[in-house]
Amino acid sequence: MTTSAMLMREIETLPEESMAEALDFIVFLKNKSFEIYKPKRISTKNARGIFKDLKGMDTTIEREEADRV
């Protein structure tokens, strides 16, 4: 028996109120799983201040002579 068939069999034995709660929970799980894989984008406006702690640090990249363009 497949997992979905087992779920349906168990859900069908629930009272009406519990069926609604089960449906809400399934929708919650579905939405939660999609949020995990959404790439997080940050706007330029929200990015301001990210590097404020680097004030005074040398952030230049040192390259070997052979790597220079």
MODELLER restraints for C-alpha pairs under 7 A, 6 or more apart:
rsr = mdl.restraints
at = mdl.atoms
rsr.add(forms.Gaussian(group=physical.xy_distance, feature=features.Distance(at['CA:11:A'], at['CA:19:A']), mean=6.30, stdev=0.5))
